[in-house]
Amino acid sequence: MTMKVEHEIHTRRKGRNMGVGILLLGLIGIVFGLTVVKVLGLTDIRQLERFDHVARPALEPGALEAAERRAADVAAERAAAATQEGATE
């Protein structure tokens, strides 16, 4: 026969641990609920990508063309600098 002695501190800690567990489950439930509401409220899935605090050229009209033009300008400037550097040597 085993003796099981449980000190009163164990019961208090068990109660506190249960309280913390319930709070964590509640927080997880709130975050999950907000996510579900956000996703269900979208009319187009591309709206989910907005407000990421990151520039997304695919979402802005004309941004891709502007980026390509800028890249071509930079490449032309580098090529001109390289030919000018080669001509001075």
Biopython code that builds the backbone (N, CA, C, O; Angstrom):
import numpy as np
from Bio.PDB.StructureBuilder import StructureBuilder

atoms = [
    (1, "MET", "N", (0.835, -1.165, 0.000)),
    (1, "MET", "CA", (0.000, 0.000, 0.000)),
    (1, "MET", "C", (0.889, 1.240, 0.000)),
    (1, "MET", "O", (1.783, 1.371, 0.836)),
    (2, "THR", "N", (0.647, 2.120, -0.913)),
    (2, "THR", "CA", (1.437, 3.340, -1.012)),
    (2, "THR", "C", (0.748, 4.468, -0.276)),
    (2, "THR", "O", (-0.474, 4.615, -0.269)),
    (3, "MET", "N", (1.602, 5.245, 0.336)),
    (3, "MET", "CA", (1.067, 6.424, 1.010)),
    (3, "MET", "C", (1.161, 7.608, 0.059)),
    (3, "MET", "O", (2.208, 7.859, -0.538)),
    (4, "LYS", "N", (0.090, 8.308, -0.070)),
    (4, "LYS", "CA", (0.102, 9.490, -0.924)),
    (4, "LYS", "C", (-0.143, 10.698, -0.032)),
    (4, "LYS", "O", (-1.235, 10.916, 0.493)),
    (5, "VAL", "N", (0.917, 11.462, 0.109)),
    (5, "VAL", "CA", (0.815, 12.656, 0.935)),
    (5, "VAL", "C", (0.937, 13.855, 0.004)),
    (5, "VAL", "O", (1.945, 14.019, -0.684)),
    (6, "GLU", "N", (-0.075, 14.674, -0.013)),
    (6, "GLU", "CA", (-0.044, 15.860, -0.858)),
    (6, "GLU", "C", (-0.087, 17.079, 0.051)),
    (6, "GLU", "O", (-1.021, 17.273, 0.829)),
    (7, "HIS", "N", (0.929, 17.870, -0.072)),
    (7, "HIS", "CA", (1.017, 19.082, 0.743)),
    (7, "HIS", "C", (0.044, 20.118, 0.188)),
    (7, "HIS", "O", (-0.339, 20.058, -0.981)),
    (8, "GLU", "N", (-0.353, 21.065, 1.032)),
    (8, "GLU", "CA", (-1.324, 22.062, 0.597)),
    (8, "GLU", "C", (-0.755, 22.984, -0.479)),
    (8, "GLU", "O", (-1.516, 23.583, -1.240)),
    (9, "ILE", "N", (0.577, 23.109, -0.555)),
    (9, "ILE", "CA", (1.174, 23.950, -1.606)),
    (9, "ILE", "C", (0.948, 23.326, -2.984)),
    (9, "ILE", "O", (0.837, 24.033, -3.986)),
    (10, "HIS", "N", (0.881, 21.979, -3.020)),
    (10, "HIS", "CA", (0.636, 21.309, -4.294)),
    (10, "HIS", "C", (-0.763, 21.616, -4.815)),
    (10, "HIS", "O", (-0.963, 21.802, -6.016)),
    (11, "THR", "N", (-1.709, 21.667, -3.918)),
    (11, "THR", "CA", (-3.078, 21.965, -4.356)),
    (11, "THR", "C", (-3.201, 23.417, -4.809)),
    (11, "THR", "O", (-3.931, 23.713, -5.756)),
    (12, "ARG", "N", (-2.486, 24.329, -4.132)),
    (12, "ARG", "CA", (-2.514, 25.732, -4.555)),
    (12, "ARG", "C", (-1.859, 25.894, -5.920)),
    (12, "ARG", "O", (-2.377, 26.598, -6.786)),
    (13, "ARG", "N", (-0.717, 25.237, -6.106)),
    (13, "ARG", "CA", (-0.022, 25.334, -7.395)),
    (13, "ARG", "C", (-0.856, 24.717, -8.512)),
    (13, "ARG", "O", (-0.889, 25.224, -9.633)),
    (14, "LYS", "N", (-1.517, 23.632, -8.192)),
    (14, "LYS", "CA", (-2.368, 22.989, -9.196)),
    (14, "LYS", "C", (-3.490, 23.936, -9.621)),
    (14, "LYS", "O", (-3.814, 24.037, -10.804)),
    (15, "GLY", "N", (-4.072, 24.619, -8.657)),
    (15, "GLY", "CA", (-5.128, 25.583, -8.964)),
    (15, "GLY", "C", (-4.618, 26.746, -9.794)),
    (15, "GLY", "O", (-5.286, 27.184, -10.730)),
    (16, "ARG", "N", (-3.439, 27.247, -9.458)),
    (16, "ARG", "CA", (-2.860, 28.354, -10.224)),
    (16, "ARG", "C", (-2.495, 27.903, -11.637)),
    (16, "ARG", "O", (-2.711, 28.630, -12.607)),
    (17, "ASN", "N", (-1.942, 26.701, -11.740)),
    (17, "ASN", "CA", (-1.593, 26.178, -13.062)),
    (17, "ASN", "C", (-2.839, 26.004, -13.926)),
    (17, "ASN", "O", (-2.813, 26.286, -15.124)),
    (18, "MET", "N", (-3.912, 25.546, -13.326)),
    (18, "MET", "CA", (-5.163, 25.411, -14.075)),
    (18, "MET", "C", (-5.660, 26.785, -14.534)),
    (18, "MET", "O", (-6.147, 26.928, -15.656)),
    (19, "GLY", "N", (-5.538, 27.782, -13.675)),
    (19, "GLY", "CA", (-5.950, 29.144, -14.046)),
    (19, "GLY", "C", (-5.134, 29.687, -15.200)),
    (19, "GLY", "O", (-5.683, 30.276, -16.131)),
    (20, "VAL", "N", (-3.819, 29.492, -15.144)),
    (20, "VAL", "CA", (-2.953, 29.956, -16.234)),
    (20, "VAL", "C", (-3.283, 29.204, -17.520)),
    (20, "VAL", "O", (-3.307, 29.797, -18.598)),
    (21, "GLY", "N", (-3.534, 27.920, -17.411)),
    (21, "GLY", "CA", (-3.898, 27.128, -18.589)),
    (21, "GLY", "C", (-5.187, 27.610, -19.225)),
    (21, "GLY", "O", (-5.292, 27.693, -20.449)),
    (22, "ILE", "N", (-6.168, 27.928, -18.390)),
    (22, "ILE", "CA", (-7.443, 28.429, -18.907)),
    (22, "ILE", "C", (-7.253, 29.784, -19.587)),
    (22, "ILE", "O", (-7.842, 30.045, -20.636)),
    (23, "LEU", "N", (-6.421, 30.650, -18.983)),
    (23, "LEU", "CA", (-6.143, 31.949, -19.603)),
    (23, "LEU", "C", (-5.449, 31.787, -20.952)),
    (23, "LEU", "O", (-5.787, 32.480, -21.911)),
    (24, "LEU", "N", (-4.480, 30.875, -21.031)),
    (24, "LEU", "CA", (-3.784, 30.644, -22.298)),
    (24, "LEU", "C", (-4.730, 30.098, -23.361)),
    (24, "LEU", "O", (-4.681, 30.520, -24.516)),
    (25, "LEU", "N", (-5.587, 29.164, -22.972)),
    (25, "LEU", "CA", (-6.569, 28.641, -23.925)),
    (25, "LEU", "C", (-7.527, 29.741, -24.388)),
    (25, "LEU", "O", (-7.922, 29.775, -25.553)),
    (26, "GLY", "N", (-7.896, 30.632, -23.476)),
    (26, "GLY", "CA", (-8.751, 31.754, -23.853)),
    (26, "GLY", "C", (-8.073, 32.681, -24.848)),
    (26, "GLY", "O", (-8.697, 33.133, -25.808)),
    (27, "LEU", "N", (-6.798, 32.962, -24.618)),
    (27, "LEU", "CA", (-6.041, 33.816, -25.532)),
    (27, "LEU", "C", (-5.923, 33.165, -26.910)),
    (27, "LEU", "O", (-6.091, 33.826, -27.935)),
    (28, "ILE", "N", (-5.636, 31.880, -26.924)),
    (28, "ILE", "CA", (-5.550, 31.156, -28.196)),
    (28, "ILE", "C", (-6.898, 31.191, -28.908)),
    (28, "ILE", "O", (-6.958, 31.362, -30.126)),
    (29, "GLY", "N", (-7.972, 31.030, -28.151)),
    (29, "GLY", "CA", (-9.314, 31.084, -28.738)),
    (29, "GLY", "C", (-9.627, 32.444, -29.341)),
    (29, "GLY", "O", (-10.228, 32.528, -30.411)),
    (30, "ILE", "N", (-9.221, 33.511, -28.657)),
    (30, "ILE", "CA", (-9.461, 34.862, -29.173)),
    (30, "ILE", "C", (-8.698, 35.084, -30.474)),
    (30, "ILE", "O", (-9.262, 35.583, -31.447)),
    (31, "VAL", "N", (-7.413, 34.714, -30.495)),
    (31, "VAL", "CA", (-6.605, 34.894, -31.708)),
    (31, "VAL", "C", (-7.175, 34.064, -32.856)),
    (31, "VAL", "O", (-7.273, 34.548, -33.983)),
    (32, "PHE", "N", (-7.547, 32.828, -32.577)),
    (32, "PHE", "CA", (-8.128, 31.974, -33.614)),
    (32, "PHE", "C", (-9.441, 32.563, -34.127)),
    (32, "PHE", "O", (-9.691, 32.584, -35.332)),
    (33, "GLY", "N", (-10.271, 33.037, -33.213)),
    (33, "GLY", "CA", (-11.544, 33.632, -33.616)),
    (33, "GLY", "C", (-11.356, 34.864, -34.481)),
    (33, "GLY", "O", (-12.051, 35.029, -35.483)),
    (34, "LEU", "N", (-10.421, 35.734, -34.105)),
    (34, "LEU", "CA", (-10.153, 36.920, -34.917)),
    (34, "LEU", "C", (-9.636, 36.546, -36.298)),
    (34, "LEU", "O", (-9.990, 37.182, -37.291)),
    (35, "THR", "N", (-8.800, 35.515, -36.364)),
    (35, "THR", "CA", (-8.287, 35.058, -37.656)),
    (35, "THR", "C", (-9.414, 34.532, -38.531)),
    (35, "THR", "O", (-9.476, 34.846, -39.720)),
    (36, "VAL", "N", (-10.294, 33.747, -37.959)),
    (36, "VAL", "CA", (-11.422, 33.202, -38.725)),
    (36, "VAL", "C", (-12.319, 34.325, -39.225)),
    (36, "VAL", "O", (-12.749, 34.309, -40.378)),
    (37, "VAL", "N", (-12.601, 35.294, -38.372)),
    (37, "VAL", "CA", (-13.458, 36.412, -38.775)),
    (37, "VAL", "C", (-12.799, 37.210, -39.890)),
    (37, "VAL", "O", (-13.471, 37.635, -40.830)),
    (38, "LYS", "N", (-11.489, 37.416, -39.795)),
    (38, "LYS", "CA", (-10.775, 38.171, -40.829)),
    (38, "LYS", "C", (-10.826, 37.436, -42.161)),
    (38, "LYS", "O", (-11.097, 38.046, -43.196)),
    (39, "VAL", "N", (-10.571, 36.143, -42.144)),
    (39, "VAL", "CA", (-10.546, 35.371, -43.388)),
    (39, "VAL", "C", (-11.941, 35.259, -43.989)),
    (39, "VAL", "O", (-12.092, 35.367, -45.206)),
    (40, "LEU", "N", (-12.956, 35.046, -43.172)),
    (40, "LEU", "CA", (-14.313, 34.916, -43.698)),
    (40, "LEU", "C", (-14.867, 36.242, -44.206)),
    (40, "LEU", "O", (-15.759, 36.254, -45.054)),
    (41, "GLY", "N", (-14.351, 37.348, -43.702)),
    (41, "GLY", "CA", (-14.832, 38.658, -44.123)),
    (41, "GLY", "C", (-14.222, 39.140, -45.422)),
    (41, "GLY", "O", (-14.598, 40.201, -45.919)),
    (42, "LEU", "N", (-13.289, 38.387, -45.985)),
    (42, "LEU", "CA", (-12.642, 38.803, -47.222)),
    (42, "LEU", "C", (-13.503, 38.428, -48.421)),
    (42, "LEU", "O", (-14.091, 37.348, -48.476)),
    (43, "THR", "N", (-13.560, 39.344, -49.372)),
    (43, "THR", "CA", (-14.245, 39.023, -50.620)),
    (43, "THR", "C", (-13.274, 38.429, -51.629)),
    (43, "THR", "O", (-13.669, 37.660, -52.506)),
    (44, "ASP", "N", (-11.999, 38.792, -51.500)),
    (44, "ASP", "CA", (-10.960, 38.294, -52.396)),
    (44, "ASP", "C", (-9.773, 37.886, -51.536)),
    (44, "ASP", "O", (-9.386, 38.625, -50.631)),
    (45, "ILE", "N", (-9.192, 36.728, -51.801)),
    (45, "ILE", "CA", (-8.105, 36.214, -50.964)),
    (45, "ILE", "C", (-6.864, 37.101, -51.044)),
    (45, "ILE", "O", (-6.042, 37.089, -50.128)),
    (46, "ARG", "N", (-6.715, 37.874, -52.129)),
    (46, "ARG", "CA", (-5.553, 38.756, -52.231)),
    (46, "ARG", "C", (-5.589, 39.864, -51.189)),
    (46, "ARG", "O", (-4.554, 40.455, -50.879)),
    (47, "GLN", "N", (-6.762, 40.151, -50.647)),
    (47, "GLN", "CA", (-6.861, 41.168, -49.605)),
    (47, "GLN", "C", (-6.133, 40.738, -48.336)),
    (47, "GLN", "O", (-5.758, 41.578, -47.518)),
    (48, "LEU", "N", (-5.934, 39.438, -48.171)),
    (48, "LEU", "CA", (-5.237, 38.939, -46.990)),
    (48, "LEU", "C", (-3.784, 39.392, -46.984)),
    (48, "LEU", "O", (-3.182, 39.533, -45.919)),
    (49, "GLU", "N", (-3.216, 39.623, -48.166)),
    (49, "GLU", "CA", (-1.820, 40.034, -48.265)),
    (49, "GLU", "C", (-1.627, 41.508, -47.947)),
    (49, "GLU", "O", (-0.494, 41.941, -47.737)),
    (50, "ARG", "N", (-2.668, 42.267, -47.907)),
    (50, "ARG", "CA", (-2.524, 43.694, -47.641)),
    (50, "ARG", "C", (-2.207, 43.939, -46.172)),
    (50, "ARG", "O", (-2.454, 43.093, -45.312)),
    (51, "PHE", "N", (-1.661, 45.101, -45.913)),
    (51, "PHE", "CA", (-1.331, 45.540, -44.564)),
    (51, "PHE", "C", (-0.331, 44.607, -43.887)),
    (51, "PHE", "O", (-0.435, 44.333, -42.691)),
    (52, "ASP", "N", (0.638, 44.123, -44.664)),
    (52, "ASP", "CA", (1.702, 43.299, -44.103)),
    (52, "ASP", "C", (2.888, 44.140, -43.661)),
    (52, "ASP", "O", (3.875, 43.603, -43.158)),
    (53, "HIS", "N", (2.802, 45.449, -43.842)),
    (53, "HIS", "CA", (3.894, 46.366, -43.544)),
    (53, "HIS", "C", (5.094, 46.099, -44.447)),
    (53, "HIS", "O", (6.234, 46.399, -44.094)),
    (54, "VAL", "N", (4.817, 45.532, -45.612)),
    (54, "VAL", "CA", (5.848, 45.257, -46.603)),
    (54, "VAL", "C", (5.295, 45.699, -47.947)),
    (54, "VAL", "O", (4.134, 45.444, -48.266)),
    (55, "ALA", "N", (6.133, 46.363, -48.733)),
    (55, "ALA", "CA", (5.688, 46.779, -50.057)),
    (55, "ALA", "C", (5.510, 45.552, -50.937)),
    (55, "ALA", "O", (6.425, 44.739, -51.067)),
    (56, "ARG", "N", (4.363, 45.419, -51.529)),
    (56, "ARG", "CA", (4.067, 44.302, -52.430)),
    (56, "ARG", "C", (3.799, 44.875, -53.815)),
    (56, "ARG", "O", (2.698, 45.361, -54.076)),
    (57, "PRO", "N", (4.779, 44.827, -54.702)),
    (57, "PRO", "CA", (4.577, 45.395, -56.040)),
    (57, "PRO", "C", (3.429, 44.743, -56.801)),
    (57, "PRO", "O", (2.804, 45.392, -57.641)),
    (58, "ALA", "N", (3.145, 43.497, -56.529)),
    (58, "ALA", "CA", (2.079, 42.812, -57.252)),
    (58, "ALA", "C", (0.708, 43.400, -56.918)),
    (58, "ALA", "O", (-0.228, 43.258, -57.705)),
    (59, "LEU", "N", (0.578, 44.054, -55.771)),
    (59, "LEU", "CA", (-0.714, 44.590, -55.357)),
    (59, "LEU", "C", (-0.949, 46.014, -55.842)),
    (59, "LEU", "O", (-2.088, 46.478, -55.881)),
    (60, "GLU", "N", (0.126, 46.710, -56.212)),
    (60, "GLU", "CA", (-0.009, 48.099, -56.624)),
    (60, "GLU", "C", (0.073, 48.195, -58.138)),
    (60, "GLU", "O", (1.046, 47.731, -58.732)),
    (61, "PRO", "N", (-0.922, 48.785, -58.768)),
    (61, "PRO", "CA", (-0.883, 48.891, -60.228)),
    (61, "PRO", "C", (0.246, 49.824, -60.667)),
    (61, "PRO", "O", (0.415, 50.915, -60.123)),
    (62, "GLY", "N", (1.001, 49.379, -61.646)),
    (62, "GLY", "CA", (2.081, 50.200, -62.185)),
    (62, "GLY", "C", (3.381, 50.094, -61.423)),
    (62, "GLY", "O", (4.398, 50.607, -61.889)),
    (63, "ALA", "N", (3.391, 49.458, -60.285)),
    (63, "ALA", "CA", (4.613, 49.375, -59.484)),
    (63, "ALA", "C", (5.637, 48.453, -60.124)),
    (63, "ALA", "O", (6.837, 48.723, -60.073)),
    (64, "LEU", "N", (5.172, 47.370, -60.724)),
    (64, "LEU", "CA", (6.097, 46.441, -61.375)),
    (64, "LEU", "C", (6.790, 47.102, -62.554)),
    (64, "LEU", "O", (7.998, 46.945, -62.731)),
    (65, "GLU", "N", (6.041, 47.835, -63.359)),
    (65, "GLU", "CA", (6.637, 48.521, -64.503)),
    (65, "GLU", "C", (7.642, 49.567, -64.039)),
    (65, "GLU", "O", (8.706, 49.715, -64.640)),
    (66, "ALA", "N", (7.312, 50.294, -62.973)),
    (66, "ALA", "CA", (8.228, 51.304, -62.446)),
    (66, "ALA", "C", (9.504, 50.657, -61.924)),
    (66, "ALA", "O", (10.593, 51.198, -62.115)),
    (67, "ALA", "N", (9.384, 49.515, -61.273)),
    (67, "ALA", "CA", (10.565, 48.815, -60.767)),
    (67, "ALA", "C", (11.423, 48.312, -61.916)),
    (67, "ALA", "O", (12.651, 48.373, -61.843)),
    (68, "GLU", "N", (10.796, 47.816, -62.977)),
    (68, "GLU", "CA", (11.560, 47.345, -64.135)),
    (68, "GLU", "C", (12.273, 48.504, -64.821)),
    (68, "GLU", "O", (13.424, 48.369, -65.236)),
    (69, "ARG", "N", (11.584, 49.657, -64.943)),
    (69, "ARG", "CA", (12.228, 50.834, -65.539)),
    (69, "ARG", "C", (13.407, 51.294, -64.697)),
    (69, "ARG", "O", (14.460, 51.646, -65.228)),
    (70, "ARG", "N", (13.225, 51.289, -63.383)),
    (70, "ARG", "CA", (14.308, 51.709, -62.481)),
    (70, "ARG", "C", (15.497, 50.759, -62.599)),
    (70, "ARG", "O", (16.644, 51.204, -62.619)),
    (71, "ALA", "N", (15.236, 49.465, -62.676)),
    (71, "ALA", "CA", (16.313, 48.488, -62.823)),
    (71, "ALA", "C", (17.039, 48.680, -64.145)),
    (71, "ALA", "O", (18.262, 48.561, -64.202)),
    (72, "ALA", "N", (16.299, 48.976, -65.210)),
    (72, "ALA", "CA", (16.930, 49.218, -66.511)),
    (72, "ALA", "C", (17.779, 50.481, -66.470)),
    (72, "ALA", "O", (18.868, 50.510, -67.044)),
    (73, "ASP", "N", (17.295, 51.533, -65.794)),
    (73, "ASP", "CA", (18.068, 52.770, -65.670)),
    (73, "ASP", "C", (19.363, 52.540, -64.896)),
    (73, "ASP", "O", (20.419, 53.039, -65.284)),
    (74, "VAL", "N", (19.282, 51.791, -63.810)),
    (74, "VAL", "CA", (20.473, 51.503, -63.004)),
    (74, "VAL", "C", (21.463, 50.678, -63.811)),
    (74, "VAL", "O", (22.668, 50.925, -63.752)),
    (75, "ALA", "N", (20.969, 49.702, -64.564)),
    (75, "ALA", "CA", (21.852, 48.875, -65.389)),
    (75, "ALA", "C", (22.520, 49.720, -66.463)),
    (75, "ALA", "O", (23.701, 49.532, -66.754)),
    (76, "ALA", "N", (21.776, 50.649, -67.054)),
    (76, "ALA", "CA", (22.350, 51.525, -68.076)),
    (76, "ALA", "C", (23.411, 52.436, -67.470)),
    (76, "ALA", "O", (24.454, 52.662, -68.082)),
    (77, "GLU", "N", (23.155, 52.960, -66.275)),
    (77, "GLU", "CA", (24.141, 53.814, -65.603)),
    (77, "GLU", "C", (25.413, 53.039, -65.291)),
    (77, "GLU", "O", (26.515, 53.558, -65.467)),
    (78, "ARG", "N", (25.270, 51.810, -64.833)),
    (78, "ARG", "CA", (26.441, 50.987, -64.526)),
    (78, "ARG", "C", (27.221, 50.642, -65.788)),
    (78, "ARG", "O", (28.452, 50.640, -65.786)),
    (79, "ALA", "N", (26.499, 50.353, -66.861)),
    (79, "ALA", "CA", (27.173, 50.037, -68.122)),
    (79, "ALA", "C", (27.923, 51.255, -68.641)),
    (79, "ALA", "O", (29.043, 51.135, -69.137)),
    (80, "ALA", "N", (27.299, 52.436, -68.526)),
    (80, "ALA", "CA", (27.959, 53.663, -68.970)),
    (80, "ALA", "C", (29.192, 53.944, -68.122)),
    (80, "ALA", "O", (30.225, 54.361, -68.645)),
    (81, "ALA", "N", (29.091, 53.718, -66.822)),
    (81, "ALA", "CA", (30.238, 53.939, -65.938)),
    (81, "ALA", "C", (31.351, 52.949, -66.247)),
    (81, "ALA", "O", (32.528, 53.304, -66.189)),
    (82, "ALA", "N", (30.993, 51.717, -66.574)),
    (82, "ALA", "CA", (31.999, 50.701, -66.886)),
    (82, "ALA", "C", (32.703, 51.021, -68.198)),
    (82, "ALA", "O", (33.917, 50.847, -68.302)),
    (83, "THR", "N", (31.961, 51.486, -69.202)),
    (83, "THR", "CA", (32.593, 51.829, -70.479)),
    (83, "THR", "C", (33.446, 53.075, -70.334)),
    (83, "THR", "O", (34.505, 53.185, -70.952)),
    (84, "GLN", "N", (32.991, 54.007, -69.523)),
    (84, "GLN", "CA", (33.767, 55.220, -69.294)),
    (84, "GLN", "C", (35.044, 54.889, -68.532)),
    (84, "GLN", "O", (36.098, 55.461, -68.806)),
    (85, "GLU", "N", (34.954, 53.979, -67.589)),
    (85, "GLU", "CA", (36.119, 53.558, -66.817)),
    (85, "GLU", "C", (37.091, 52.796, -67.709)),
    (85, "GLU", "O", (38.305, 52.942, -67.572)),
    (86, "GLY", "N", (36.567, 51.990, -68.614)),
    (86, "GLY", "CA", (37.409, 51.235, -69.542)),
    (86, "GLY", "C", (38.088, 52.147, -70.548)),
    (86, "GLY", "O", (39.193, 51.844, -70.997)),
    (87, "ALA", "N", (37.456, 53.256, -70.916)),
    (87, "ALA", "CA", (38.018, 54.185, -71.891)),
    (87, "ALA", "C", (39.146, 55.005, -71.284)),
    (87, "ALA", "O", (40.052, 55.420, -72.006)),
    (88, "THR", "N", (39.119, 55.249, -69.991)),
    (88, "THR", "CA", (40.159, 56.058, -69.348)),
    (88, "THR", "C", (41.421, 55.264, -69.090)),
    (88, "THR", "O", (42.473, 55.860, -68.858)),
    (89, "GLU", "N", (41.360, 53.951, -69.122)),
    (89, "GLU", "CA", (42.548, 53.140, -68.850)),
    (89, "GLU", "C", (43.380, 52.943, -70.057)),
    (89, "GLU", "O", (44.416, 52.281, -69.991)),
]
sb = StructureBuilder()
sb.init_structure("model")
sb.init_model(0)
sb.init_chain("A")
sb.init_seg("    ")
for serial, (resi, resn, name, xyz) in enumerate(atoms, 1):
    if name == "N":
        sb.init_residue(resn, " ", resi, " ")
    sb.init_atom(name, np.array(xyz, "f"), 0.0, 1.0, " ", f" {name:<3s}", serial, name[0])
structure = sb.get_structure()
